Amino acid sequence: MRICKDLPLILILSFIYLVCQSQVFYRADLLPFNSPFDNEMAPVIYKDGIIFSSNRKNDVVLVTVDQEGNFMYNLYFVKNKGGKNWGSVELLARELSSQYNQSSAYVSSDGNTLFYTSTIGPNVKVGDYETGDTLKNGIFISTWQNNRWSYPEPFPYNNESYDVANPFISDDGRYLYFASRDPEGLGKYDIWISELKNGKWEKPINMGPVINTSESEVFPYIYRGNRLYFASGGHNSEGSLDIFYSDKIDDKWSTPVRMPKPFNSRYDDFGFVVNINMDTGYFTSNRKGTDDIYSFVSTFPNFTECPEQVEEVFCYEFYEAGNMVLDTTSLRYEWDLGDGTRIRSTRANHCYVSPGHYLVQLKVIDTLTGDIYFSEATYNLNVEKTEQPYILAPDTAYVDEEVTFDGSLTSINSFLVRNYYWDFGDGSFNNVLKPSHSYTRQGTYIVKLGVTDNPKEKKIEPQKRCANKKIVIIRR
Protein backbone atom coordinates (compact mmCIF):
# COMPACT_ATOMS: atom_id res chain seq x y z
CA MET A 1 0.00 0.00 0.00
CA ARG A 2 1.23 3.51 -0.78
CA ILE A 3 -0.11 6.52 1.05
CA CYS A 4 0.34 10.00 -0.46
CA LYS A 5 -0.51 12.91 1.82
CA ASP A 6 -1.90 15.95 0.02
CA LEU A 7 0.12 19.11 0.65
CA PRO A 8 -1.84 22.30 1.37
CA LEU A 9 -1.21 25.61 -0.30
CA ILE A 10 1.76 27.52 1.04
CA LEU A 11 0.97 31.02 2.20
CA ILE A 12 3.25 33.67 0.79
CA LEU A 13 4.25 36.95 2.38
CA SER A 14 3.13 39.97 0.38
CA PHE A 15 3.48 42.85 2.81
CA ILE A 16 5.23 43.58 6.08
CA TYR A 17 4.79 46.83 7.97
CA LEU A 18 6.77 47.23 11.16
CA VAL A 19 6.13 49.73 13.91
CA CYS A 20 6.93 50.22 17.55
CA GLN A 21 4.15 50.10 20.08
CA SER A 22 4.72 48.21 23.32
CA GLN A 23 6.66 49.20 26.40
CA VAL A 24 6.95 45.57 27.50
CA PHE A 25 9.34 44.47 24.77
CA TYR A 26 11.93 47.29 24.67
CA ARG A 27 14.77 48.31 26.98
CA ALA A 28 16.46 51.72 26.90
CA ASP A 29 20.10 52.29 27.92
CA LEU A 30 22.10 55.48 28.38
CA LEU A 31 24.98 55.40 25.90
CA PRO A 32 28.49 55.57 27.40
CA PHE A 33 29.84 58.44 25.30
CA ASN A 34 27.40 60.99 26.73
CA SER A 35 29.32 63.66 28.60
CA PRO A 36 28.13 64.41 32.17
CA PHE A 37 27.71 68.19 31.82
CA ASP A 38 27.19 68.79 28.08
CA ASN A 39 24.29 68.02 25.77
CA GLU A 40 24.18 65.20 23.24
CA MET A 41 21.13 64.93 21.01
CA ALA A 42 19.57 64.08 17.63
CA PRO A 43 21.16 60.69 16.87
CA VAL A 44 21.12 59.45 13.28
CA ILE A 45 22.11 55.97 12.14
CA TYR A 46 25.03 56.30 9.72
CA LYS A 47 27.26 53.53 8.37
CA ASP A 48 28.47 51.46 11.35
CA GLY A 49 27.64 54.05 14.00
CA ILE A 50 25.66 57.24 14.59
CA ILE A 51 25.95 60.94 13.88
CA PHE A 52 24.84 63.15 16.75
CA SER A 53 24.97 66.76 17.91
CA SER A 54 26.79 67.99 21.00
CA ASN A 55 27.91 71.25 22.56
CA ARG A 56 30.94 69.60 24.18
CA LYS A 57 34.20 71.51 23.96
CA ASN A 58 36.67 70.31 21.35
CA ASP A 59 40.17 71.28 20.27
CA VAL A 60 39.45 71.54 16.56
CA VAL A 61 36.98 74.39 16.26
CA LEU A 62 37.44 77.91 17.56
CA VAL A 63 35.66 78.06 20.91
CA THR A 64 32.56 80.25 20.82
CA VAL A 65 29.73 80.60 23.31
CA ASP A 66 26.13 81.63 22.92
CA GLN A 67 24.24 84.30 24.82
CA GLU A 68 23.86 81.95 27.80
CA GLY A 69 27.55 81.08 27.87
CA ASN A 70 27.12 77.57 26.38
CA PHE A 71 29.50 76.15 23.80
CA MET A 72 28.16 75.88 20.27
CA TYR A 73 26.94 72.56 18.84
CA ASN A 74 28.89 70.51 16.34
CA LEU A 75 28.23 67.27 14.49
CA TYR A 76 30.06 64.19 15.74
CA PHE A 77 30.39 60.57 14.70
CA VAL A 78 30.92 57.55 16.94
CA LYS A 79 31.39 53.97 15.73
CA ASN A 80 29.56 51.06 17.26
CA LYS A 81 32.01 48.18 17.71
CA GLY A 82 29.31 45.71 18.63
CA GLY A 83 26.61 45.66 21.29
CA LYS A 84 27.40 48.15 24.06
CA ASN A 85 30.97 48.68 22.85
CA TRP A 86 31.46 52.12 21.30
CA GLY A 87 34.55 53.77 19.83
CA SER A 88 35.88 57.26 20.42
CA VAL A 89 33.85 60.33 19.49
CA GLU A 90 35.15 62.30 16.50
CA LEU A 91 34.04 65.37 14.63
CA LEU A 92 31.98 64.28 11.64
CA ALA A 93 33.65 66.71 9.25
CA ARG A 94 36.15 69.45 10.03
CA GLU A 95 35.29 71.13 6.75
CA LEU A 96 31.71 71.72 7.98
CA SER A 97 32.53 72.75 11.55
CA SER A 98 32.63 76.40 12.51
CA GLN A 99 32.38 78.62 15.55
CA TYR A 100 28.58 78.48 15.27
CA ASN A 101 25.98 75.76 15.68
CA GLN A 102 25.83 72.68 13.47
CA SER A 103 23.25 70.18 14.69
CA SER A 104 20.37 67.74 13.97
CA ALA A 105 21.60 66.13 10.76
CA TYR A 106 20.24 63.46 8.45
CA VAL A 107 21.95 61.58 5.62
CA SER A 108 20.28 60.48 2.38
CA SER A 109 19.70 56.76 1.86
CA ASP A 110 22.68 56.49 -0.52
CA GLY A 111 24.94 58.17 2.07
CA ASN A 112 26.04 60.92 -0.29
CA THR A 113 23.99 63.94 0.83
CA LEU A 114 24.04 65.48 4.29
CA PHE A 115 21.22 67.72 5.50
CA TYR A 116 21.85 69.53 8.77
CA THR A 117 20.89 72.53 10.87
CA SER A 118 23.28 75.47 11.19
CA THR A 119 23.26 79.02 12.48
CA ILE A 120 22.46 81.83 10.08
CA GLY A 121 21.87 85.50 10.82
CA PRO A 122 22.72 89.06 9.90
CA ASN A 123 25.96 90.77 10.90
CA VAL A 124 27.37 87.79 12.79
CA LYS A 125 30.58 88.50 14.72
CA VAL A 126 32.74 85.71 16.12
CA GLY A 127 32.38 85.48 19.92
CA ASP A 128 30.00 88.41 20.07
CA TYR A 129 26.47 89.45 19.24
CA GLU A 130 25.45 92.88 18.10
CA THR A 131 22.74 94.43 20.21
CA GLY A 132 19.33 93.47 18.89
CA ASP A 133 20.63 90.73 16.60
CA THR A 134 19.18 87.27 17.10
CA LEU A 135 20.85 84.37 15.37
CA LYS A 136 18.52 82.00 13.56
CA ASN A 137 18.91 78.46 12.34
CA GLY A 138 18.58 77.17 8.81
CA ILE A 139 19.04 73.93 6.88
CA PHE A 140 22.18 73.35 4.83
CA ILE A 141 22.97 70.66 2.28
CA SER A 142 26.39 69.12 1.61
CA THR A 143 27.42 66.31 -0.76
CA TRP A 144 30.18 63.73 -0.45
CA GLN A 145 32.82 64.56 -3.05
CA ASN A 146 36.45 63.46 -3.31
CA ASN A 147 36.34 61.84 0.14
CA ARG A 148 35.10 64.95 1.89
CA TRP A 149 31.90 66.90 2.41
CA SER A 150 31.41 69.79 -0.01
CA TYR A 151 30.87 73.42 0.89
CA PRO A 152 27.22 73.48 2.05
CA GLU A 153 24.41 75.06 0.09
CA PRO A 154 21.54 76.69 2.02
CA PHE A 155 18.01 75.36 1.72
CA PRO A 156 16.24 78.05 -0.35
CA TYR A 157 13.50 78.52 2.24
CA ASN A 158 15.79 79.43 5.14
CA ASN A 159 14.77 82.72 6.66
CA GLU A 160 16.77 85.15 8.77
CA SER A 161 13.59 86.07 10.66
CA TYR A 162 12.77 82.63 12.06
CA ASP A 163 14.27 79.18 12.63
CA VAL A 164 14.24 76.35 10.10
CA ALA A 165 15.70 73.12 11.50
CA ASN A 166 15.64 69.33 12.04
CA PRO A 167 15.77 68.08 8.43
CA PHE A 168 14.73 64.59 7.35
CA ILE A 169 15.00 63.42 3.75
CA SER A 170 12.78 60.63 2.42
CA ASP A 171 14.41 57.43 1.15
CA ASP A 172 13.77 58.41 -2.46
CA GLY A 173 15.24 61.88 -1.89
CA ARG A 174 12.02 63.50 -3.03
CA TYR A 175 10.63 64.99 0.17
CA LEU A 176 12.34 67.09 2.82
CA TYR A 177 10.55 67.18 6.19
CA PHE A 178 11.63 69.80 8.71
CA ALA A 179 10.56 71.95 11.65
CA SER A 180 10.07 75.69 11.28
CA ARG A 181 8.86 78.68 13.28
CA ASP A 182 7.36 80.18 10.14
CA PRO A 183 4.76 82.73 11.40
CA GLU A 184 2.27 81.26 8.90
CA GLY A 185 2.29 78.02 10.88
CA LEU A 186 -0.17 76.81 13.47
CA GLY A 187 2.00 77.09 16.55
CA LYS A 188 5.54 77.63 17.76
CA TYR A 189 7.40 75.08 15.64
CA ASP A 190 5.44 73.22 12.95
CA ILE A 191 6.49 70.36 10.67
CA TRP A 192 6.61 71.23 6.98
CA ILE A 193 7.31 69.34 3.74
CA SER A 194 9.12 70.50 0.62
CA GLU A 195 9.16 68.45 -2.58
CA LEU A 196 12.12 68.28 -4.96
CA LYS A 197 10.91 68.81 -8.54
CA ASN A 198 13.24 69.14 -11.52
CA GLY A 199 16.18 69.75 -9.20
CA LYS A 200 14.48 72.55 -7.26
CA TRP A 201 12.77 72.56 -3.87
CA GLU A 202 9.11 73.54 -3.98
CA LYS A 203 7.55 75.96 -1.52
CA PRO A 204 7.06 74.09 1.78
CA ILE A 205 3.60 72.87 2.78
CA ASN A 206 2.44 72.72 6.38
CA MET A 207 1.50 69.19 7.48
CA GLY A 208 -1.73 70.55 8.93
CA PRO A 209 -3.65 70.41 12.21
CA VAL A 210 -3.65 66.62 12.53
CA ILE A 211 0.12 66.78 13.16
CA ASN A 212 0.78 70.37 14.18
CA THR A 213 -0.65 72.10 17.25
CA SER A 214 -0.35 75.48 18.97
CA GLU A 215 2.74 74.06 20.71
CA SER A 216 5.99 72.86 19.06
CA GLU A 217 6.31 69.87 16.73
CA VAL A 218 9.94 69.06 15.94
CA PHE A 219 12.39 66.33 14.85
CA PRO A 220 10.35 64.58 12.12
CA TYR A 221 11.42 61.07 11.12
CA ILE A 222 9.65 58.82 8.60
CA TYR A 223 9.88 55.04 8.92
CA ARG A 224 9.36 53.06 5.71
CA GLY A 225 7.44 55.89 4.10
CA ASN A 226 4.24 55.43 6.08
CA ARG A 227 4.90 56.23 9.72
CA LEU A 228 5.88 59.67 11.00
CA TYR A 229 7.69 59.91 14.33
CA PHE A 230 8.07 63.38 15.83
CA ALA A 231 8.32 65.21 19.13
CA SER A 232 5.56 67.48 20.32
CA GLY A 233 4.67 69.70 23.24
CA GLY A 234 1.01 69.36 22.24
CA HIS A 235 -1.27 66.34 21.71
CA ASN A 236 -1.69 66.04 25.51
CA SER A 237 2.00 65.37 26.03
CA GLU A 238 3.11 64.61 29.57
CA GLY A 239 6.55 66.20 29.29
CA SER A 240 7.69 69.40 27.61
CA LEU A 241 8.34 67.26 24.53
CA ASP A 242 7.07 63.71 24.00
CA ILE A 243 7.60 61.31 21.10
CA PHE A 244 4.52 60.56 19.00
CA TYR A 245 3.81 58.63 15.83
CA SER A 246 1.19 58.92 13.10
CA ASP A 247 0.37 56.47 10.30
CA LYS A 248 -0.30 57.49 6.71
CA ILE A 249 -3.55 55.77 5.75
CA ASP A 250 -5.15 56.41 2.36
CA ASP A 251 -2.86 59.46 1.95
CA LYS A 252 -4.05 60.90 5.26
CA TRP A 253 -2.17 61.06 8.55
CA SER A 254 -3.86 59.40 11.50
CA THR A 255 -4.32 60.97 14.94
CA PRO A 256 -0.89 60.95 16.64
CA VAL A 257 -0.27 58.38 19.35
CA ARG A 258 2.03 59.04 22.29
CA MET A 259 4.68 56.37 22.66
CA PRO A 260 4.90 54.62 26.05
CA LYS A 261 7.85 54.03 28.34
CA PRO A 262 10.79 53.68 27.98
CA PHE A 263 10.61 56.17 25.09
CA ASN A 264 8.72 58.88 26.93
CA SER A 265 9.07 60.28 30.43
CA ARG A 266 7.92 63.41 32.25
CA TYR A 267 10.95 65.19 30.79
CA ASP A 268 11.87 66.13 27.21
CA ASP A 269 12.05 63.14 24.86
CA PHE A 270 12.72 63.61 21.14
CA GLY A 271 14.89 62.68 18.17
CA PHE A 272 13.64 59.09 17.64
CA VAL A 273 15.29 56.91 14.95
CA VAL A 274 15.23 53.15 14.39
CA ASN A 275 16.93 50.54 12.21
CA ILE A 276 15.12 48.79 9.36
CA ASN A 277 14.22 45.76 11.51
CA MET A 278 12.72 47.90 14.26
CA ASP A 279 14.70 46.02 16.92
CA THR A 280 17.33 48.70 17.65
CA GLY A 281 17.24 52.47 17.64
CA TYR A 282 18.01 55.71 19.48
CA PHE A 283 16.35 58.74 20.99
CA THR A 284 17.21 61.79 23.10
CA SER A 285 16.01 62.59 26.60
CA ASN A 286 16.92 65.03 29.37
CA ARG A 287 15.49 62.77 32.08
CA LYS A 288 18.86 62.88 33.87
CA GLY A 289 19.31 66.65 33.72
CA THR A 290 21.06 67.19 30.37
CA ASP A 291 20.20 66.07 26.87
CA ASP A 292 21.55 62.53 26.49
CA ILE A 293 21.32 59.86 23.81
CA TYR A 294 19.73 56.53 24.68
CA SER A 295 19.74 53.33 22.70
CA PHE A 296 16.83 50.93 22.78
CA VAL A 297 16.73 47.25 21.93
CA SER A 298 13.90 44.80 21.56
CA THR A 299 13.65 42.25 24.36
CA PHE A 300 11.21 40.21 22.29
CA PRO A 301 12.79 36.84 21.36
CA ASN A 302 14.20 36.82 17.86
CA PHE A 303 12.49 34.28 15.61
CA THR A 304 14.00 34.04 12.13
CA GLU A 305 13.22 31.92 9.07
CA CYS A 306 9.73 31.08 10.30
CA PRO A 307 8.14 28.69 7.77
CA GLU A 308 4.65 29.16 6.45
CA GLN A 309 2.10 27.37 8.57
CA VAL A 310 1.01 23.99 7.26
CA GLU A 311 -2.76 23.86 7.36
CA GLU A 312 -4.04 20.76 9.15
CA VAL A 313 -5.66 18.74 6.36
CA PHE A 314 -5.50 15.00 7.08
CA CYS A 315 -6.12 13.82 3.54
CA TYR A 316 -4.69 10.67 1.99
CA GLU A 317 -4.85 8.64 -1.16
CA PHE A 318 -4.87 4.84 -0.74
CA TYR A 319 -4.04 2.24 -3.37
CA GLU A 320 -2.48 -1.22 -3.46
CA ALA A 321 0.05 -2.18 -6.13
CA GLY A 322 -0.51 -5.48 -7.93
CA ASN A 323 -4.27 -5.78 -7.48
CA MET A 324 -6.12 -8.50 -9.36
CA VAL A 325 -8.51 -7.52 -12.13
CA LEU A 326 -12.02 -8.21 -10.77
CA ASP A 327 -14.20 -6.41 -13.32
CA THR A 328 -15.61 -9.67 -14.83
CA THR A 329 -16.80 -11.09 -11.51
CA SER A 330 -19.10 -10.05 -8.69
CA LEU A 331 -16.06 -9.44 -6.54
CA ARG A 332 -14.96 -5.89 -5.80
CA TYR A 333 -12.22 -4.24 -3.75
CA GLU A 334 -13.36 -2.25 -0.74
CA TRP A 335 -11.30 0.02 1.51
CA ASP A 336 -12.28 0.08 5.18
CA LEU A 337 -10.56 3.27 6.38
CA GLY A 338 -10.93 2.68 10.10
CA ASP A 339 -13.27 5.55 10.94
CA GLY A 340 -16.48 4.00 9.62
CA THR A 341 -15.82 5.02 6.04
CA ARG A 342 -15.90 2.34 3.30
CA ILE A 343 -15.04 2.98 -0.34
CA ARG A 344 -15.44 0.31 -3.08
CA SER A 345 -12.59 0.99 -5.42
CA THR A 346 -8.98 0.03 -6.00
CA ARG A 347 -8.11 3.63 -5.08
CA ALA A 348 -9.58 5.70 -2.27
CA ASN A 349 -9.21 9.38 -1.38
CA HIS A 350 -10.20 10.24 2.16
CA CYS A 351 -9.79 13.06 4.70
CA TYR A 352 -9.82 12.24 8.40
CA VAL A 353 -11.53 14.65 10.75
CA SER A 354 -8.82 14.48 13.40
CA PRO A 355 -5.50 12.82 14.20
CA GLY A 356 -5.51 9.28 15.59
CA HIS A 357 -4.63 5.63 15.01
CA TYR A 358 -6.69 3.97 12.29
CA LEU A 359 -6.84 0.33 11.15
CA VAL A 360 -7.01 0.48 7.36
CA GLN A 361 -8.04 -2.70 5.52
CA LEU A 362 -8.32 -3.58 1.86
CA LYS A 363 -10.93 -6.31 1.38
CA VAL A 364 -12.43 -8.21 -1.53
CA ILE A 365 -16.24 -8.12 -1.25
CA ASP A 366 -18.81 -10.32 -3.01
CA THR A 367 -21.28 -7.71 -4.23
CA LEU A 368 -24.06 -10.29 -4.58
CA THR A 369 -23.98 -11.49 -0.97
CA GLY A 370 -22.06 -8.67 0.73
CA ASP A 371 -19.72 -11.21 2.24
CA ILE A 372 -15.98 -10.65 2.62
CA TYR A 373 -14.33 -12.93 0.08
CA PHE A 374 -10.88 -12.36 1.55
CA SER A 375 -8.67 -9.61 3.09
CA GLU A 376 -6.03 -8.32 0.71
CA ALA A 377 -4.08 -6.23 3.24
CA THR A 378 -4.26 -4.65 6.71
CA TYR A 379 -2.32 -1.57 7.85
CA ASN A 380 -2.07 0.55 10.98
CA LEU A 381 -2.20 4.20 9.99
CA ASN A 382 -1.04 6.83 12.47
CA VAL A 383 -2.49 10.22 11.50
CA GLU A 384 -0.46 12.91 13.26
CA LYS A 385 -0.62 16.67 13.47
CA THR A 386 2.26 18.55 11.83
CA GLU A 387 4.82 19.50 14.46
CA GLN A 388 4.60 23.28 14.41
CA PRO A 389 3.28 26.31 16.25
CA TYR A 390 -0.25 26.68 14.96
CA ILE A 391 -2.02 30.01 14.47
CA LEU A 392 -5.78 29.76 14.70
CA ALA A 393 -7.15 33.00 13.23
CA PRO A 394 -9.41 34.16 10.39
CA ASP A 395 -7.89 34.60 6.96
CA THR A 396 -9.69 37.93 6.51
CA ALA A 397 -10.79 40.65 8.94
CA TYR A 398 -11.82 44.31 8.89
CA VAL A 399 -9.89 47.45 9.79
CA ASP A 400 -10.34 48.34 13.48
CA GLU A 401 -12.04 44.98 14.13
CA GLU A 402 -10.88 43.03 17.18
CA VAL A 403 -9.30 39.81 15.88
CA THR A 404 -8.82 36.84 18.21
CA PHE A 405 -5.71 34.67 17.78
CA ASP A 406 -5.25 31.27 19.39
CA GLY A 407 -2.10 29.17 19.76
CA SER A 408 -3.64 26.25 21.67
CA LEU A 409 -3.51 23.92 18.64
CA THR A 410 0.28 24.13 18.61
CA SER A 411 1.90 20.70 18.34
CA ILE A 412 5.54 20.39 19.46
CA ASN A 413 6.93 16.98 20.40
CA SER A 414 10.61 17.87 20.84
CA PHE A 415 10.12 20.08 23.93
CA LEU A 416 7.48 21.27 26.36
CA VAL A 417 6.06 24.61 25.24
CA ARG A 418 6.08 27.17 28.05
CA ASN A 419 5.94 30.54 26.26
CA TYR A 420 3.99 31.95 23.32
CA TYR A 421 5.20 35.03 21.43
CA TRP A 422 3.06 36.78 18.84
CA ASP A 423 4.24 39.22 16.18
CA PHE A 424 1.13 40.58 14.47
CA GLY A 425 3.00 41.82 11.40
CA ASP A 426 2.42 45.52 12.07
CA GLY A 427 5.04 45.77 14.82
CA SER A 428 2.66 44.93 17.64
CA PHE A 429 3.51 42.03 19.93
CA ASN A 430 1.95 39.90 22.64
CA ASN A 431 2.96 36.95 24.79
CA VAL A 432 -0.26 35.25 25.89
CA LEU A 433 -1.84 32.07 24.51
CA LYS A 434 -4.97 33.71 23.08
CA PRO A 435 -4.41 37.41 22.35
CA SER A 436 -6.68 39.88 20.57
CA HIS A 437 -5.47 42.55 18.19
CA SER A 438 -6.92 45.12 15.78
CA TYR A 439 -5.29 46.59 12.67
CA THR A 440 -5.56 50.29 11.87
CA ARG A 441 -4.89 50.02 8.14
CA GLN A 442 -5.84 47.68 5.34
CA GLY A 443 -3.26 45.37 3.82
CA THR A 444 -1.88 41.86 4.01
CA TYR A 445 0.04 41.04 7.17
CA ILE A 446 2.23 38.13 8.17
CA VAL A 447 1.47 36.97 11.70
CA LYS A 448 4.23 35.01 13.44
CA LEU A 449 3.85 32.71 16.40
CA GLY A 450 7.02 31.66 18.21
CA VAL A 451 7.11 29.18 21.08
CA THR A 452 9.89 28.33 23.54
CA ASP A 453 10.54 26.17 26.54
CA ASN A 454 12.03 27.30 29.86
CA PRO A 455 15.54 25.83 30.21
CA LYS A 456 16.45 24.87 33.76
CA GLU A 457 19.76 26.69 33.47
CA LYS A 458 19.52 30.34 32.51
CA LYS A 459 22.79 30.16 30.56
CA ILE A 460 21.24 27.68 28.14
CA GLU A 461 19.40 29.07 25.13
CA PRO A 462 15.73 28.06 25.12
CA GLN A 463 14.52 25.68 22.45
CA LYS A 464 12.17 27.43 20.05
CA ARG A 465 10.06 27.02 16.95
CA CYS A 466 8.00 29.45 14.90
CA ALA A 467 5.54 29.59 12.04
CA ASN A 468 3.69 32.30 10.14
CA LYS A 469 0.28 32.81 8.59
CA LYS A 470 -1.05 35.67 6.51
CA ILE A 471 -4.16 37.66 7.35
CA VAL A 472 -5.80 40.11 4.95
CA ILE A 473 -7.28 43.28 6.48
CA ILE A 474 -9.92 45.08 4.44
CA ARG A 475 -12.23 48.04 4.91
CA ARG A 476 -15.96 47.53 5.33
Secondary structure by P-SEA (a helix, b strand, c coil): cbbbbbbcbbbbbcbbbbbbcccccbbbbbbcccccccccccccccccccccccccccccccccccccbbbbbbbbbbbcccccccccccccccccccccccccccccccccbbbbbbbbbccccccccccccccbbbbbbbbbccccccccccccccccccccccccccccccbbbbccccccccccbbbbbbbbccccccccccccccccccccccccccccccbbbbccccccccccbbbbbbbbcccccccbbbbcccccccccccccccccccccccccccccccbbbbbbbbcccccccccccccccccbbbbbccccccccccbbbbbcccccccccccbbbbbbccccccbbbbbbbcccccccccccbbbbbbbbcccccccccccccccccbbbbbccccccccccccbbbbcccccccccccccccccccbbbbbbbbbbbbbbccccccccccbbbbbbbbbcc
